[in-house]
Amino acid sequence: MSDMNGAEALVRMLQLHGVKHIFGLCGDTSLPFYDALARLDHGMQHILTRDERSAAYMADGYARVSGRVGVCEGPSGGGATYLLPGIVEANESSIPVLGITTDIATTSRGRYALTELDQEALYRPLTKRTEVIDRSDKLPEAVRRAFRAMTTGRPGAAHLGLPFDVQKGPVPEASVWAEADLGRYPARREAPEAESVRRAANALAAARLPVFVCGGGVVIANAEKELAALAAALGAPVATTVSGQGSLAEDHPLCLGVVGSNGGTLPTREALAQADLVVFVGCRAGSVTTERWRFPAPGTPVIHIDADPMVIGANYRTDVALTGDAKLALQALLDEFGQQKVSPSRNGSEIVKKAKDRKFSEFRALAAKNDVPVLPERIVATLHELLPRDATVVCDPGTPCPYFSAYYEFLEPGRHFISNRAHGALGYSMAAGVGAHFGRPATKTVSVMGDGSFGFTAGELETIVRLKVPLMMVVISNAVYGWIKAGQKSGFGERYYSVDFSRTDHARVAEAFGVKSWRVEKPEDLRPALKAAAEHGGPALVDVITQPLQDARAPVSEWVA
Ligand SMILES: Cc1ncc(C[n+]2csc(CCOP(=O)(O)OP(=O)(O)O)c2C)c(N)n1
């Protein structure tokens, strides 16, 4: 049997795992890999980015909407360090992203070769698996290990390093094989133990008001239908975390919406507080969701379903632990109830209705105001009116995340909201929106960013124009790192320090890149501009001069989460 070289084998291994898109940026050590991509017929599109950070965020956005592994790549040294933010965000958000970095030749190690660094040490704490492949004949099995690590159990990121000489070394053709199923997630789902399912079902049947709190795990496991059926059978309200949006359609009578310090409101907090049993599903019960572990109150009985056994019991004393895939666990609970009709006599939907009426009446009053600068509430309400119901909205931290989490109602279950909630690094939404577009090109994708985030990511406007990505971008322009200024206002006696910056004309910047752009200063101009941008077939950006976050009635209960 004939050999191929390492770079060719990598291309084939990606292809065999069903990869269709690779986001990345070229470099010296990547030349053999790029040459293999150029020469072979593989059906994959390489999306050349202007920053490896963006490449990783694109792979993340792509993976979130497509259910497939997102792949990004960059060269040794600076490429490897710039890829990191997106890899760690994906890993902590349980999203399978493969970061491929090329590396100096194994024979140059320890000799002060340009760009040398210990890539495995760099990636070890940030991934489920990292491996710098030292021998070309070991490459196929290393790729298989990376895919297994990414898509089984709790999904997450992996890293593969490819030294220059390994890319050129021989790989026996017979060793190049893959299980295509491992290119999707979650793969090889595991079901919880029957005894735990029985105990959970008994607790649910006996509870006065069970309330679900769903994290990202429900959408990741594609368990929306099972959740809706179980919630309806129990008459139990469903709250979500920021990442859990889409677990249940938001116009469902049992959907309470987002709870927690970022996007939660007093009415939703009070509804959650009525629970005498909380069911966390695919949720880490972290600081933001629980408002620093205060809501639900410690001592509330808890059932916890999670694919990662380490999550369960980390923050709340747990009465029943269901370790396993959310879809299988919820289905097992439904089966356990079987035909014995659990009477949905609970008043879950009444509690939800009361909470939402209160929350949205305050919101609607603000959204209707004609204040200058434009209020964030008006931007959310207008976008909700204009965008198709299956649009994907990608939000950066700052004003966008809490406002869209609290007030934008996603009417379709599934992944229609994306935000980088693990680390919340600024400058995520533009690139993740590009990735989401490639992952689901038939739906409209909208990225909403603060001007702080715009500054991190503006270079990618070139990529968007070059590839004619029909991404709609909205910039919340307030000339301040508003979230931090709000923290100085609420917790540090309004001693404002080093948080204000000057106003950029984002529309003109975008226009210079070739993006069709609008600038909005007055509330009456908002709707026409957003409508025109939403209907524009190509890249579009609307720059909205907006009320600064520290002056707004933001749905945020803690500025230091
Ligand atoms: C990379 C990075 N650095 C710093 C922070 C801390 N941080 C959180 S929110 C925020 C301000 C965001 O400003 P902007 O994007 O302008 O949005 P605004 O809050 O004004 O709406 C900062 C600096 C961060 N999240 N990410």
Ligand as a Chemical Component Dictionary entry (heavy atoms), coordinates in Angstrom:
data_LIG
# 
_chem_comp.id                   LIG 
_chem_comp.type                 NON-POLYMER 
_chem_comp.pdbx_formal_charge   1 
_chem_comp.three_letter_code    LIG 
# 
loop_
_chem_comp_atom.comp_id 
_chem_comp_atom.atom_id 
_chem_comp_atom.alt_atom_id 
_chem_comp_atom.type_symbol 
_chem_comp_atom.charge 
_chem_comp_atom.model_Cartn_x 
_chem_comp_atom.model_Cartn_y 
_chem_comp_atom.model_Cartn_z 
_chem_comp_atom.pdbx_ordinal 
LIG C1  C1  C 0 -11.263 40.757 26.274 1  
LIG C2  C2  C 0 -12.005 41.391 27.368 2  
LIG N1  N1  N 0 -11.418 42.353 28.105 3  
LIG C3  C3  C 0 -12.107 42.959 29.111 4  
LIG C4  C4  C 0 -13.373 42.566 29.411 5  
LIG C5  C5  C 0 -14.129 43.181 30.591 6  
LIG N2  N2  N 1 -15.353 43.827 30.122 7  
LIG C6  C6  C 0 -16.565 43.255 30.274 8  
LIG S1  S1  S 0 -17.781 44.190 29.653 9  
LIG C7  C7  C 0 -16.708 45.402 29.207 10 
LIG C8  C8  C 0 -17.188 46.664 28.551 11 
LIG C9  C9  C 0 -17.873 46.436 27.266 12 
LIG O1  O1  O 0 -17.865 47.609 26.520 13 
LIG P1  P1  P 0 -18.618 47.746 25.163 14 
LIG O2  O2  O 0 -18.279 46.629 24.259 15 
LIG O3  O3  O 0 -18.392 49.109 24.623 16 
LIG O4  O4  O 0 -20.143 47.553 25.555 17 
LIG P2  P2  P 0 -20.995 48.401 26.625 18 
LIG O5  O5  O 0 -20.779 47.759 27.954 19 
LIG O6  O6  O 0 -20.531 49.805 26.596 20 
LIG O7  O7  O 0 -22.377 48.224 26.132 21 
LIG C10 C10 C 0 -15.398 45.049 29.523 22 
LIG C11 C11 C 0 -14.214 45.901 29.263 23 
LIG C12 C12 C 0 -13.926 41.536 28.629 24 
LIG N3  N3  N 0 -15.166 41.093 28.839 25 
LIG N4  N4  N 0 -13.243 40.981 27.599 26 
# 
loop_
_chem_comp_bond.comp_id 
_chem_comp_bond.atom_id_1 
_chem_comp_bond.atom_id_2 
_chem_comp_bond.value_order 
_chem_comp_bond.pdbx_ordinal 
LIG C1  C2  SING 1  
LIG C2  N1  SING 2  
LIG C2  N4  DOUB 3  
LIG N1  C3  DOUB 4  
LIG C3  C4  SING 5  
LIG C4  C5  SING 6  
LIG C4  C12 DOUB 7  
LIG C5  N2  SING 8  
LIG N2  C6  DOUB 9  
LIG N2  C10 SING 10 
LIG C6  S1  SING 11 
LIG S1  C7  SING 12 
LIG C7  C8  SING 13 
LIG C7  C10 DOUB 14 
LIG C8  C9  SING 15 
LIG C9  O1  SING 16 
LIG O1  P1  SING 17 
LIG P1  O2  DOUB 18 
LIG P1  O3  SING 19 
LIG P1  O4  SING 20 
LIG O4  P2  SING 21 
LIG P2  O5  DOUB 22 
LIG P2  O6  SING 23 
LIG P2  O7  SING 24 
LIG C10 C11 SING 25 
LIG C12 N3  SING 26 
LIG C12 N4  SING 27 
# 
